[in-house]
Amino acid sequence: MPDRVVDVLVVGAGSAGCVVAERLSRDSSRRVLLIDSGPGGPPSDGRASLARLPIEPGAPRVTRYHELRGRDVVRGVGLGGSSAVNGGYFLRGHRDDYAAWPWPGDELETALDALDGGETGGGAMSVSSFADSELGEVATAFDVYWRERSPSSVERPGSPLVERAGSPLVERAERVETPHQSPWPTVGLNRVRSNRRSGRRWTAADAFLSDARPNLDVVADCEALELVVRGGRAVGARTTRGVVSAGTVVLAAGTLGTAGLVLPHLGRSLPIHEHAERLVRFRPRRPLSAQALLQTVLHTDDRLEIRCYGDDFASFINGVPPSGVAIGIADMADGTHGSVRWDGAPVIDLGVPDAASTARIDGGVGLVRTMLDSAEFRDLVEPGSVTVDADIGLSSHAWGTLPLGTEVGADGALTGLDGVHVVDGSVLPGPLRSGPHASVMATASLIAKTMAPKSV
C-alpha cells in the first residue's frame, strides 16, 4: 500500500471499528480508510462455529499481549476482531449500568436495539437467545436449578431461597422454563443472547462491511506502528504498509492496542480494569455436548455473574489440556485496578481483585458448590471431583483506560491529543454487569453518530 491521504483513518477493524467505518462512510464525499493488523476475509467454517473457540497459540486471528503477572491475554485481530473468535455472548448491561453515560437513556436504547433487535432479537448483529432445545446438558441442569430457586433474585447460603435445595422436584423436562427474555438483563437467570446465524458467529464485519462503498477502503495485514503527531495534533499513522495522512484518526484497536498508540504522547500511565473470575471445576460422569461455550448465566443481587460453561474448555480450544467442566464466578461490581504505562512498549498490569471483590467471589463459590451437590447435577458430576482454582483469573474484558466524561467526550475526542477520537472499550466509564461486547458496539455507534455531521 503506497502512502495515503484520507479524511478519516480508523485503526482496528474489530467490533467498534467496523461500526464507525460504516457510519462515517455513509457520506460519499468522505474518504475513510479502515486498517487492521490481522487477516482479511471471513474465518473458515470450522473457525466460525460457536462450538469452537479459535484462540489457541498460533491461531491466525488472535494476538497475545505480554502482561506483568504472566497471564495469557488474548485478543482477536483481523476483520471482525474479537467478534470473530469469542463465545458469541451479546448481552447488554443492566439499565442502571448506563446512568452516568453521556447520552439519554432512550438514545442508548435505540443504539442497542439497532444492534440486537430489541425484544424480538435480530438487528444488525443477528442476535437471538439460546432456546431450551439448544441447551447442552450442563446448561439445562443450571437453568433447572436456578429456575427452581431464584426466578428474580439470588441470596446467600442460609437464606430461604438457597435452603430449598433439598425440596421435592418434578421431572426435569417439565421444569425447564425459558428464563427472563427481555433484551435487558436482570438479577436472576438470564439466557445468553448471541450474535449468530446457523451455529456460526455473525461478526461485526458481516454486519457492517458487507456492502462495498467506493469511499471506504479496508486494508488487512496493516499494523499501525505509531501515530504521526505534529504540533500536538495527530495527522495520521505510520503503518507496516506505509504512512497514512488523515484529517481525523479514530482509534478502535481495542483497549490494549489503543493504549499502545496514545501512551507515547500522553506522558503518563493509564488506569485499566478487568472483571475478575474464579473457576469451579468438576469431572463429568459422561461425555457432554454443547453448541456454544456459554448459553446461560445467573446475575446475583451483589453483582456477580455466574457463568455456566457448557463443557471442558478443551472441548472448545485446540491444544488445551482437559481440566474439567468449569463454572465461572465473576465479580461485575468493581473491576480490578491495574495500569498501562509506556517504557518503549506498553507495560500492562491488569491488576488483581481487592479484598472486598475476593470476598464476593468466594461467596459465589459457595453457591456453585451447593448447586453442584444438588439433585439436578447428580447425574453430571463425578462424586468427589469438584475443585476450586487457587488463582483468580480474568474475563478478557479490559476497559476504562480513557473513560467517557473525563478523558474523552461524547464524540470520542481525546483530551490532550487533538485529532484523535477513541471508540473502543477504552472509553467505558464504569463496570457493567454483563460482558462489554454489545455496550462497546453501541458506544461506537453513538460516538460515530456524533462525529458524522462534522467536517473531518
C-alpha positions, 0 to 999 in steps of 0.5 A, spaced: 500 500 500 503 506 497 502 512 502 495 515 503 491 521 504 484 520 507 479 524 511 478 519 516 483 513 518 480 508 523 485 503 526 482 496 528 477 493 524 474 489 530 467 490 533 467 498 534 471 499 528 467 496 523 461 500 526 464 507 525 467 505 518 460 504 516 457 510 519 462 515 517 462 512 510 455 513 509 457 520 506 460 519 499 464 525 499 468 522 505 474 518 504 475 513 510 480 508 510 479 502 515 486 498 517 487 492 521 493 488 523 490 481 522 487 477 516 482 479 511 476 475 509 471 471 513 474 465 518 473 458 515 467 454 517 470 450 522 473 457 525 466 460 525 462 455 529 460 457 536 462 450 538 469 452 537 473 457 540 479 459 535 484 462 540 489 457 541 497 459 540 498 460 533 491 461 531 491 466 525 486 471 528 488 472 535 494 476 538 497 475 545 499 481 549 505 480 554 502 482 561 506 483 568 503 477 572 504 472 566 497 471 564 495 469 557 491 475 554 488 474 548 485 478 543 482 477 536 485 481 530 483 481 523 476 483 520 471 482 525 476 482 531 474 479 537 467 478 534 470 473 530 473 468 535 469 469 542 463 465 545 458 469 541 455 472 548 451 479 546 448 481 552 447 488 554 448 491 561 443 492 566 439 499 565 442 502 571 449 500 568 448 506 563 446 512 568 452 516 568 453 515 560 453 521 556 447 520 552 439 519 554 437 513 556 432 512 550 438 514 545 442 508 548 436 504 547 435 505 540 443 504 539 442 497 542 436 495 539 439 497 532 444 492 534 440 486 537 433 487 535 430 489 541 425 484 544 424 480 538 432 479 537 435 480 530 438 487 528 444 488 525 448 483 529 443 477 528 442 476 535 437 471 538 437 467 545 439 460 546 432 456 546 431 450 551 432 445 545 439 448 544 441 447 551 447 442 552 446 438 558 450 442 563 446 448 561 439 445 562 441 442 569 443 450 571 437 453 568 433 447 572 436 449 578 436 456 578 429 456 575 427 452 581 430 457 586 431 464 584 426 466 578 428 474 580 433 474 585 439 470 588 441 470 596 446 467 600 447 460 603 442 460 609 437 464 606 430 461 604 431 461 597 438 457 597 435 452 603 430 449 598 435 445 595 433 439 598 425 440 596 421 435 592 422 436 584 418 434 578 421 431 572 426 435 569 423 436 562 417 439 565 421 444 569 425 447 564 422 454 563 425 459 558 428 464 563 427 472 563 427 474 555 427 481 555 433 484 551 435 487 558 438 483 563 436 482 570 438 479 577 436 472 576 437 467 570 438 470 564 439 466 557 445 468 553 443 472 547 448 471 541 450 474 535 449 468 530 446 465 524 446 457 523 451 455 529 456 460 526 458 467 529 455 473 525 461 478 526 461 485 526 464 485 519 458 481 516 454 486 519 457 492 517 462 491 511 458 487 507 456 492 502 462 495 498 462 503 498 467 506 493 469 511 499 471 506 504 477 502 503 479 496 508 486 494 508 488 487 512 495 485 514 496 493 516 499 494 523 499 501 525 506 502 528 505 509 531 501 515 530 504 521 526 503 527 531 505 534 529 504 540 533 500 536 538 495 534 533 495 527 530 495 527 522 495 520 521 499 513 522 505 510 520 503 503 518 507 496 516 504 498 509 506 505 509 504 512 512 497 514 512 495 522 512 488 523 515 484 529 517 481 525 523 484 518 526 479 514 530 482 509 534 478 502 535 484 497 536 481 495 542 483 497 549 490 494 549 492 496 542 489 503 543 493 504 549 499 502 545 498 508 540 496 514 545 501 512 551 507 515 547 504 522 547 500 522 553 506 522 558 503 518 563 500 511 565 493 509 564 488 506 569 485 499 566 480 494 569 478 487 568 472 483 571 475 478 575 473 470 575 474 464 579 473 457 576 469 451 579 471 445 576 468 438 576 469 431 572 463 429 568 460 422 569 459 422 561 461 425 555 457 432 554 455 436 548 454 443 547 453 448 541 456 454 544 461 455 550 456 459 554 448 459 553 446 461 560 448 465 566 445 467 573 446 475 575 446 475 583 443 481 587 451 483 589 453 483 582 456 477 580 455 473 574 455 466 574 457 463 568 455 456 566 460 453 561 457 448 557 463 443 557 471 442 558 474 448 555 478 443 551 472 441 548 472 448 545 480 450 544 485 446 540 491 444 544 488 445 551 489 440 556 482 437 559 481 440 566 474 439 567 467 442 566 468 449 569 463 454 572 465 461 572 464 466 578 465 473 576 465 479 580 461 485 575 461 490 581 468 493 581 473 491 576 480 490 578 485 496 578 491 495 574 495 500 569 498 501 562 504 505 562 509 506 556 517 504 557 518 503 549 512 498 549 506 498 553 507 495 560 500 492 562 498 490 569 491 488 569 491 488 576 488 483 581 481 483 585 481 487 592 479 484 598 472 486 598 471 483 590 475 476 593 470 476 598 464 476 593 467 471 589 468 466 594 461 467 596 459 465 589 463 459 590 459 457 595 453 457 591 456 453 585 458 448 590 451 447 593 448 447 586 453 442 584 451 437 590 444 438 588 439 433 585 439 436 578 447 435 577 447 428 580 447 425 574 453 430 571 458 430 576 463 425 578 462 424 586 468 427 589 471 431 583 469 438 584 475 443 585 476 450 586 482 454 582 487 457 587 488 463 582 483 468 580 483 469 573 480 474 568 474 475 563 478 478 557 474 484 558 479 490 559 476 497 559 476 504 562 483 506 560 480 513 557 473 513 560 467 517 557 466 524 561 473 525 563 478 523 558 474 523 552 467 526 550 461 524 547 464 524 540 470 520 542 475 526 542 481 525 546 483 530 551 490 532 550 491 529 543 487 533 538 485 529 532 484 523 535 477 520 537 477 513 541 471 508 540 473 502 543 472 499 550 477 504 552 472 509 553 467 505 558 466 509 564 464 504 569 463 496 570 457 493 567 454 487 569 454 483 563 460 482 558 462 489 554 461 486 547 454 489 545 455 496 550 462 497 546 458 496 539 453 501 541 458 506 544 461 506 537 455 507 534 453 513 538 460 516 538 460 515 530 453 518 530 456 524 533 462 525 529 458 524 522 455 531 521 462 534 522 467 536 517 473 531 518 
